[in-house]
Amino acid sequence: MGLTSKLGLQPLESPSLVAERKGSLDIGILKSTSSEEKRVVLTPRNVEMLTADGYRVLVEIGAGKRAGFPDNLYAEAGAVITSDIKEIYKSHILLKICPLDERDADNASQEQIIISPLQLSSFDTSLLDKLAKKKVTALAFEFFRSREGRSFPFVKAMSEIAGYASIFLASEALGQRNESGGKLFGGLNGVEPINVLILGAGIVGRYAARAARGFGATVMVMDDDINKLSKLQDHVGEQLFTNILDTQLIAKTLENTDVVIGALHSKTGRSPIVISEHMVANMKSGSVVIDVSIDQGGCIETSEITSHEQPFQSIHDVWHCGLTNIPSRFSKTASIAISHLLGPMLSRSMDYGGIHHLMQEDNGIARGVYMYRGQVTQSALARRFNLKATDLSILFTTLR
């Protein structure tokens, strides 16, 4: 006797699974409605691969424009370019670069599969109820794991971009925003290099350190994890100064620092503030702070959220950048990285008879599911609404 029979449950055949089995799937790609989001989920190259696999891909007019992919490239790749939002929402699989909102919940199709980022802070009861009633299956980019389950490919790719980009942003500020004269990072004979302090030895800090050293800067990295610091030195392969986070040492280091990269991540919520306003006020005039941790509140007391239109503001004569979505500023590169993750996954799902079957075979994909046919399966989302997360493996058994 199987688990389904033991539980007294009967397997249900859903319309979306029937469509998957018949190979008649539509993929809908929506344009970002946020001025701060310029990326697109799939590039024309991956769309061409998917149409060759048998998918019908619908792309909203202008979806890739701000990422450097005009509509004609998608049309040449075999996509249907349309301004009919309702038609896109009828797709079996809906792809979004922005988190789900009320418009998505109102327009989503019954038993639709939606792949997008998940923003817990904006996920309210109304949104949850509407998606649940429509038995939506929702997956979050940032929850996907590698097949062996050790890494988060989407998070890793965007963190790498943020790390590199933080140094380019700092270079821009040093070169173009200093009334006393622009500065280069270093690497010139007879010219003292720029001093860079990086707070955090995770992926963002690692790639920021690599970029800064590539420019010839002197780099100090601080973290509260000695193992991360050891791995960082091996990864960068360049001479770095490293130290454990210490308030007095930070204050002393800042006196001669030109660039600060805030890259501290908290697993519990807000990033710890390790640089006070007083410390910032004592920094050199024209120095730069790039607080990549701003999406968790920031690790520098004076940090505030800024926009892509005005990424910098001066506080105590120190340039501050508080972009919550740095990869979007480099939208073409970021879009290609995202597409390289989603495209092959969607293509591979055809070999398994659809995404539902791929979820069952690939635990890394299954980790991305936070709602399966209207039932919450992700613990953090369940806790937000005082619910108990449903075991996805049981749902796989009872809902074919």
C-alpha positions as CSV (number, residue, x, y, z in Angstrom):
1,M,0.0,0.0,0.0
2,G,1.4,3.4,-1.0
3,L,1.7,6.5,1.1
4,T,-1.3,8.1,-0.7
5,S,-3.5,5.2,0.3
6,K,-2.2,5.1,3.9
7,L,-3.1,8.8,4.3
8,G,-6.5,8.3,2.8
9,L,-5.8,10.7,0.0
10,Q,-6.6,10.4,-3.7
11,P,-4.1,11.6,-6.3
12,L,-5.4,14.5,-8.4
13,E,-4.7,15.3,-12.0
14,S,-4.4,19.0,-12.5
15,P,-5.0,20.8,-15.9
16,S,-1.5,22.3,-15.8
17,L,0.0,18.8,-15.5
18,V,-2.0,17.6,-18.4
19,A,-0.7,20.6,-20.5
20,E,2.9,19.7,-19.4
21,R,2.5,16.1,-20.5
22,K,1.1,17.1,-23.9
23,G,4.0,19.6,-24.4
24,S,1.7,22.5,-25.1
25,L,3.2,25.0,-22.6
26,D,3.2,28.8,-22.8
27,I,5.8,30.9,-21.0
28,G,4.9,34.5,-20.3
29,I,7.5,37.2,-19.6
30,L,6.3,40.4,-17.9
31,K,8.0,43.8,-18.1
32,S,9.2,45.4,-14.9
33,T,6.9,48.1,-13.6
34,S,9.5,49.5,-11.2
35,S,11.8,52.4,-12.2
36,E,14.5,50.7,-10.1
37,E,14.4,47.4,-11.9
38,K,15.9,47.2,-15.4
39,R,16.6,43.5,-15.7
40,V,14.7,40.9,-17.7
41,V,14.3,37.2,-16.8
42,L,15.2,35.7,-20.2
43,T,17.4,36.9,-23.0
44,P,16.6,36.4,-26.7
45,R,19.2,33.6,-26.8
46,N,17.5,31.5,-24.2
47,V,14.1,32.3,-25.7
48,E,15.3,30.9,-28.9
49,M,16.4,27.7,-27.1
50,L,13.1,27.3,-25.4
51,T,11.0,27.9,-28.6
52,A,13.2,25.2,-30.2
53,D,12.2,22.9,-27.4
54,G,8.6,23.4,-28.1
55,Y,7.6,26.2,-25.7
56,R,5.5,29.1,-26.9
57,V,7.0,32.3,-25.4
58,L,5.0,35.5,-25.0
59,V,7.0,38.6,-24.2
60,E,5.4,41.9,-23.1
61,I,6.4,44.8,-25.3
62,G,9.5,46.5,-23.9
63,A,10.3,43.8,-21.4
64,G,14.0,43.7,-22.3
65,K,14.5,47.2,-23.5
66,R,16.2,48.6,-20.4
67,A,18.5,45.6,-20.4
68,G,19.6,46.2,-23.9
69,F,17.4,43.6,-25.6
70,P,14.9,45.2,-27.9
71,D,11.6,43.6,-29.0
72,N,12.9,42.7,-32.5
73,L,15.5,40.4,-31.0
74,Y,12.8,38.4,-29.1
75,A,10.7,38.3,-32.2
76,E,13.6,36.9,-34.2
77,A,14.1,34.3,-31.5
78,G,10.6,33.0,-32.0
79,A,8.7,34.8,-29.2
80,V,5.3,36.4,-29.6
81,I,5.6,40.1,-28.7
82,T,2.4,41.5,-27.2
83,S,0.9,44.4,-25.2
84,D,-2.0,42.2,-24.1
85,I,-1.2,41.6,-20.4
86,K,-4.2,39.4,-19.9
87,E,-2.9,37.0,-22.6
88,I,0.4,36.8,-20.9
89,Y,-1.3,36.0,-17.6
90,K,-2.9,33.0,-19.3
91,S,0.5,31.4,-19.7
92,H,1.1,28.1,-18.0
93,I,4.4,29.5,-16.6
94,L,4.7,33.2,-15.7
95,L,8.2,34.7,-15.3
96,K,8.7,38.0,-13.4
97,I,11.8,39.9,-12.4
98,C,9.9,41.8,-9.7
99,P,8.3,40.2,-6.6
100,L,4.6,39.3,-6.9
101,D,2.0,42.0,-6.2
102,E,-1.8,42.4,-6.1
103,R,-1.9,42.8,-9.9
104,D,-0.3,39.4,-10.3
105,A,-2.7,37.8,-7.8
106,D,-5.7,39.3,-9.5
107,N,-4.7,38.2,-13.0
108,A,-2.9,34.9,-12.3
109,S,-4.5,31.9,-14.0
110,Q,-5.8,28.9,-12.2
111,E,-3.0,26.5,-11.2
112,Q,-0.4,28.7,-12.8
113,I,3.3,28.3,-12.2
114,I,5.0,31.6,-11.3
115,I,8.7,32.1,-11.0
116,S,9.9,35.4,-9.5
117,P,11.8,36.8,-6.5
118,L,10.0,36.6,-3.1
119,Q,9.8,39.7,-1.0
120,L,8.5,38.6,2.4
121,S,8.1,42.2,3.7
122,S,5.5,43.0,0.9
123,F,3.8,39.6,1.0
124,D,0.5,40.2,2.8
125,T,-2.6,38.1,3.6
126,S,-4.6,39.4,0.6
127,L,-1.8,38.3,-1.8
128,L,-1.5,34.9,-0.1
129,D,-5.3,34.2,-0.1
130,K,-5.7,35.1,-3.8
131,L,-2.8,32.9,-4.9
132,A,-4.0,30.1,-2.6
133,K,-7.6,30.2,-4.1
134,K,-6.1,29.9,-7.6
135,K,-3.9,27.0,-6.5
136,V,-0.8,28.7,-7.8
137,T,2.5,27.0,-7.6
138,A,5.2,29.7,-6.9
139,L,9.0,29.4,-6.9
140,A,11.5,32.0,-5.8
141,F,14.8,32.6,-7.6
142,E,16.7,33.1,-4.5
143,F,15.7,29.8,-2.9
144,F,16.9,27.6,-5.8
145,R,19.9,25.5,-4.9
146,S,22.6,23.7,-6.8
147,R,21.9,20.0,-7.4
148,E,24.1,19.0,-4.5
149,G,22.3,21.6,-2.4
150,R,25.4,23.5,-1.2
151,S,25.0,26.8,-3.0
152,F,22.3,29.3,-4.1
153,P,23.1,30.0,-7.8
154,F,20.9,33.1,-8.2
155,V,22.0,34.7,-5.0
156,K,25.6,33.8,-5.8
157,A,25.5,35.3,-9.3
158,M,23.8,38.6,-8.1
159,S,26.2,38.8,-5.2
160,E,29.2,38.5,-7.5
161,I,27.9,41.3,-9.7
162,A,27.2,43.4,-6.6
163,G,30.7,42.9,-5.4
164,Y,32.4,43.9,-8.7
165,A,29.9,46.7,-9.2
166,S,30.5,48.2,-5.8
167,I,34.1,49.0,-6.8
168,F,33.0,50.4,-10.2
169,L,30.5,52.7,-8.3
170,A,33.3,53.8,-5.9
171,S,35.6,54.5,-8.8
172,E,32.9,56.6,-10.4
173,A,32.4,58.6,-7.2
174,L,36.1,59.1,-6.7
175,G,36.7,60.2,-10.3
176,Q,33.7,62.3,-11.0
177,R,32.3,63.6,-7.7
178,N,35.3,65.1,-6.0
179,E,35.5,68.9,-6.3
180,S,39.0,68.7,-5.0
181,G,40.1,66.5,-8.0
182,G,39.3,63.0,-9.2
183,K,41.3,60.0,-8.1
184,L,42.1,56.7,-9.7
185,F,42.3,53.5,-7.6
186,G,46.0,53.0,-8.2
187,G,48.5,50.9,-10.1
188,L,50.5,53.9,-11.3
189,N,54.2,54.2,-10.5
190,G,54.9,56.8,-8.0
191,V,51.3,57.4,-7.1
192,E,49.9,56.2,-3.7
193,P,47.1,53.7,-4.2
194,I,43.6,54.1,-2.9
195,N,42.9,52.5,0.5
196,V,39.7,50.3,0.5
197,L,38.1,48.8,3.6
198,I,35.6,46.0,3.0
199,L,33.3,44.9,5.8
200,G,32.3,41.3,5.2
201,A,34.2,38.4,3.6
202,G,31.2,36.7,2.0
203,I,30.6,36.6,-1.8
204,V,30.1,40.3,-2.2
205,G,33.2,41.1,-0.2
206,R,35.2,38.5,-2.0
207,Y,34.4,39.9,-5.4
208,A,34.8,43.5,-4.3
209,A,38.3,42.6,-3.0
210,R,39.2,41.0,-6.2
211,A,38.1,44.0,-8.3
212,A,39.8,46.5,-5.9
213,R,43.1,44.6,-6.1
214,G,42.7,44.4,-9.9
215,F,42.6,48.2,-9.9
216,G,45.8,48.3,-7.8
217,A,44.1,49.4,-4.5
218,T,45.4,48.5,-1.0
219,V,42.6,46.4,0.5
220,M,41.7,45.6,4.1
221,V,38.9,43.1,4.7
222,M,37.2,42.6,8.1
223,D,34.8,39.9,9.2
224,D,33.8,38.2,12.4
225,D,34.5,34.8,10.9
226,I,38.2,33.8,10.7
227,N,37.4,30.9,8.4
228,K,35.8,33.3,5.8
229,L,38.9,35.5,6.0
230,S,41.2,32.5,5.3
231,K,39.1,31.3,2.3
232,L,39.0,34.9,1.0
233,Q,42.8,35.1,0.9
234,D,42.9,31.9,-1.1
235,H,40.2,32.9,-3.5
236,V,41.5,36.3,-4.4
237,G,45.0,35.1,-4.8
238,E,46.4,38.6,-4.1
239,Q,48.0,40.2,-1.1
240,L,45.2,41.4,1.3
241,F,45.1,42.7,4.8
242,T,42.5,40.9,6.9
243,N,41.3,41.3,10.4
244,I,38.5,40.4,12.8
245,L,35.8,43.1,13.1
246,D,36.8,45.4,15.9
247,T,35.3,48.8,16.6
248,Q,38.5,50.5,17.6
249,L,40.4,49.1,14.7
250,I,37.7,50.1,12.3
251,A,37.7,53.7,13.6
252,K,41.5,53.9,13.3
253,T,41.5,52.4,9.8
254,L,38.8,54.8,8.6
255,E,41.1,57.8,9.2
256,N,43.1,56.8,6.1
257,T,40.4,55.0,4.1
258,D,39.2,56.3,0.7
259,V,36.5,53.7,0.0
260,V,34.3,51.6,2.4
261,I,32.3,48.7,1.0
262,G,29.6,47.5,3.5
263,A,28.9,43.8,2.8
264,L,27.8,42.4,6.1
265,H,24.9,40.0,5.8
266,S,22.6,38.9,8.7
267,K,20.8,35.6,8.7
268,T,18.3,36.9,11.3
269,G,17.2,40.2,9.8
270,R,19.0,43.5,10.1
271,S,22.6,43.9,9.3
272,P,24.7,45.0,12.3
273,I,25.8,48.6,12.4
274,V,29.6,48.6,12.7
275,I,30.4,52.2,11.6
276,S,28.8,55.0,13.6
277,E,28.0,58.5,12.3
278,H,30.9,59.9,14.4
279,M,33.3,57.6,12.5
280,V,31.9,58.7,9.2
281,A,32.3,62.4,10.2
282,N,36.0,61.7,10.9
283,M,36.7,60.2,7.4
284,K,38.6,62.1,4.7
285,S,36.7,64.6,2.7
286,G,35.6,63.2,-0.6
287,S,35.8,59.5,0.5
288,V,33.2,57.0,-0.5
289,V,30.8,54.6,1.2
290,I,29.0,51.9,-0.8
291,D,26.7,50.1,1.6
292,V,25.6,46.9,-0.2
293,S,24.0,45.8,3.0
294,I,21.4,48.5,2.7
295,D,18.7,46.0,1.7
296,Q,19.0,44.7,5.3
297,G,19.1,48.2,6.8
298,G,22.8,48.9,6.2
299,C,25.9,48.4,8.3
300,I,26.9,52.0,8.3
301,E,24.8,54.4,10.5
302,T,24.6,57.2,8.0
303,S,23.5,55.0,5.0
304,E,20.2,55.7,3.4
305,I,18.5,54.2,0.4
306,T,19.3,55.9,-2.9
307,S,18.0,55.6,-6.4
308,H,19.5,54.7,-9.8
309,E,18.8,58.2,-10.9
310,Q,20.7,59.7,-7.9
311,P,22.9,56.9,-6.6
312,F,25.0,59.1,-4.4
313,Q,24.4,61.7,-1.7
314,S,26.9,63.6,0.5
315,I,26.8,63.2,4.2
316,H,29.6,64.7,6.3
317,D,31.4,65.4,3.0
318,V,31.5,61.6,2.4
319,W,29.8,60.2,-0.7
320,H,27.2,57.6,0.2
321,C,25.6,55.0,-2.2
322,G,22.7,53.0,-0.9
323,L,21.3,51.2,-3.9
324,T,19.1,48.2,-2.8
325,N,19.4,46.6,-6.2
326,I,22.9,47.2,-7.5
327,P,22.8,44.4,-10.2
328,S,19.9,46.2,-11.9
329,R,22.3,49.1,-12.6
330,F,24.3,46.7,-14.7
331,S,21.1,45.2,-16.2
332,K,22.4,43.5,-19.3
333,T,25.1,41.5,-17.4
334,A,22.6,40.7,-14.6
335,S,19.9,39.6,-17.1
336,I,22.3,37.3,-18.9
337,A,23.3,35.7,-15.6
338,I,19.6,35.2,-14.6
339,S,18.7,33.9,-18.0
340,H,21.6,31.4,-17.9
341,L,20.0,30.0,-14.7
342,L,16.4,30.0,-15.7
343,G,16.7,29.1,-19.4
344,P,18.4,25.7,-18.9
345,M,16.1,24.8,-16.0
346,L,13.0,25.4,-18.2
347,S,14.6,23.5,-21.1
348,R,15.5,20.6,-18.8
349,S,11.9,20.5,-17.5
350,M,10.8,19.3,-21.0
351,D,13.0,16.2,-20.6
352,Y,11.1,15.4,-17.3
353,G,7.6,16.1,-18.7
354,G,7.3,19.5,-17.1
355,I,8.3,21.6,-14.1
356,H,6.1,19.7,-11.7
357,H,8.1,16.5,-12.5
358,L,11.4,18.3,-12.5
359,M,10.7,19.5,-9.0
360,Q,10.2,15.9,-7.8
361,E,13.5,14.8,-9.4
362,D,15.7,17.8,-8.6
363,N,15.8,18.8,-4.9
364,G,17.6,22.0,-5.8
365,I,14.6,23.1,-7.8
366,A,12.2,21.9,-5.2
367,R,13.9,24.1,-2.6
368,G,12.7,27.1,-4.6
369,V,9.1,26.2,-4.1
370,Y,7.3,28.3,-1.5
371,M,3.7,27.5,-2.6
372,Y,2.5,24.4,-4.2
373,R,-0.9,24.4,-5.8
374,G,-2.0,27.0,-3.2
375,Q,-0.4,25.4,-0.1
376,V,2.4,27.2,1.6
377,T,5.5,25.0,1.7
378,Q,8.2,27.5,2.8
379,S,8.8,27.8,6.6
380,A,9.6,31.6,6.6
381,L,6.5,32.5,4.7
382,A,4.4,30.1,6.9
383,R,5.7,31.7,10.1
384,R,4.8,35.2,8.7
385,F,1.1,34.2,8.7
386,N,1.2,31.9,11.7
387,L,0.7,28.8,9.4
388,K,2.3,25.4,9.4
389,A,4.3,24.8,6.2
390,T,3.0,21.7,4.3
391,D,5.7,19.1,3.5
392,L,6.3,19.3,-0.2
393,S,7.2,15.6,-0.5
394,I,3.7,14.7,0.7
395,L,2.1,17.1,-1.8
396,F,4.2,15.5,-4.5
397,T,2.8,12.1,-3.5
398,T,-0.8,13.2,-3.3
399,L,-1.0,15.7,-6.2
400,R,0.5,14.3,-9.4
